[in-house]
Amino acid sequence: MEELFTYFKDLGLSEPDTLAILSTFQPKILEKGDHFIQENQFCKQLAFVESGLFQYYLLSDGMERTTYIGWGSIIISDIRLHDFRFPIGCWNSDLLVQFE
């Protein structure tokens, strides 16, 4: 969680604010191929990726259409789900590579 602390401190948050945010995060390990976000599913999570390579994609005509790839020290979620006008996810997000 030290990396997450540094991430928020680098954004300019105070130490008390950073610690308050950190108290809401719980460590979770995903294996290669695990889904974090799935299309047409509720995503009530926000995650900080310490290591690994994530792919955001849409399914179109049976094919994956990659919209974003992110790795290490990123926050992932389906931000549209935090807006009540879009209660169901439209993205998929999978762990492509698990870094050690």
C-alpha positions in Angstrom: 0.0 0.0 0.0 3.1 2.2 0.1 2.8 2.8 -3.6 -0.8 3.9 -3.3 0.2 6.3 -0.5 2.9 7.8 -2.7 0.4 8.0 -5.6 -2.0 10.2 -3.6 0.7 12.2 -2.0 2.1 13.0 -5.4 -1.3 14.3 -6.4 -0.9 16.9 -3.6 -3.3 15.4 -1.0 -2.5 15.9 2.6 -1.3 13.0 4.7 -4.6 12.8 6.7 -6.6 12.8 3.5 -4.4 10.2 2.0 -4.6 8.0 5.0 -8.4 8.3 5.0 -8.5 7.2 1.4 -6.1 4.3 2.0 -8.4 3.0 4.8 -11.1 2.3 2.1 -8.8 0.1 0.0 -8.2 -3.7 0.5 -5.5 -5.6 -1.2 -6.6 -8.1 -3.8 -4.6 -10.3 -6.1 -5.9 -11.1 -9.6 -4.5 -13.9 -11.8 -3.9 -13.6 -15.5 -7.2 -13.6 -17.4 -9.3 -12.5 -14.3 -12.0 -9.9 -15.0 -12.1 -6.8 -13.0 -14.9 -5.1 -15.0 -17.4 -7.0 -17.2 -19.8 -5.5 -19.7 -23.4 -5.4 -18.5 -22.4 -6.0 -14.9 -22.4 -3.6 -12.0 -18.9 -2.5 -11.0 -18.9 -1.1 -7.5 -15.1 -1.1 -7.2 -12.3 1.3 -7.8 -8.8 -0.3 -7.8 -5.2 0.8 -7.7 -3.0 -1.5 -9.8 0.4 -1.8 -8.3 1.7 -4.2 -11.0 0.2 -6.0 -14.0 -1.0 -5.1 -17.4 -4.8 -4.4 -17.8 -6.8 -4.3 -21.0 -10.1 -2.3 -21.4 -12.1 -3.5 -24.3 -15.5 -3.6 -25.9 -17.0 -6.7 -27.6 -18.2 -5.8 -31.1 -19.3 -8.4 -33.7 -17.7 -11.1 -31.5 -14.3 -9.4 -31.5 -12.5 -7.6 -28.7 -11.9 -3.9 -29.5 -9.2 -2.6 -27.2 -9.9 0.9 -26.0 -7.1 1.2 -23.4 -4.2 -0.6 -21.9 -2.7 0.4 -18.6 0.0 -0.9 -16.3 1.4 -0.3 -12.8 0.4 2.6 -10.6 -3.0 3.3 -12.2 -6.5 3.5 -10.9 -9.1 1.4 -12.7 -12.9 1.4 -12.7 -15.8 2.0 -15.0 -16.2 5.7 -14.2 -19.6 5.8 -15.9 -20.9 3.6 -13.2 -20.4 6.3 -10.7 -22.9 8.4 -12.6 -26.5 7.3 -11.9 -27.4 7.8 -15.6 -25.3 4.8 -16.5 -25.9 2.0 -13.9 -24.5 -0.9 -16.1 -21.0 -1.2 -17.3 -20.1 -0.9 -21.0 -16.4 -2.0 -20.7 -14.6 -5.2 -19.9 -11.2 -5.1 -18.1 -9.0 -8.2 -17.8 -5.6 -8.7 -16.3 -3.4 -9.6 -19.3 0.0 -10.0 -17.6 0.7 -10.4 -13.9 4.1 -8.8 -12.9 6.0 -10.0 -9.9 
